[in-house]
């Protein structure tokens, strides 16, 4: 198994954004940090955050 180094970070988000992140994470069956990681990696692979 590959060991992935992790770093704890703190984000300051508007309450509504945090609530939306929680809902999206629940719908996707992920944690909030897992969802953020997925979205960042997806944007990195696509080369942009825009469609």
N, C-alpha and C positions, 0 to 999 in steps of 0.2 A: 504494500500500500504506500502511496506517495504522501509524504507529510507536507501539508500546506502551512506556511508561516502566516499567522494572523496578527493584525494590529487592531487594538481597540480604538475607535474614533467616536467622537461626540458630534452630533449634528444639531443645529438649531433650526427647526422647521416650524412654520405656522401650524397651529393646532389642526386646521382643516386638512392640510397636507399630510400630517401624521395620521389622521383618521383615515384618509384615502389610502395611504400606504398600508395601514393595518388591514383594511377591507380587501385590497388587492392581494395582499400576502395570504389572507385566509382563503380567498377564492382560488388561488394558485397552489395552496397547500404548502406554502413556504413560510419561513420566518421573514421578518422585515429585512434583516441583514442579508439573508439569502436572496431576496427579491432585488435589493439594491445591487448586490454583486452580479446577479444575472443581467439586470438592465445595463449596468456599466459595461460588462463584457460584450453584450449584444451591440451596444453603441460602438464599442471599440472595433468589433468585427465588421460592422457596416460602414465604419469610417465617419459616421455622423449620428446625431440624435434625431435628425429630421428625416422624414420619408422622402 
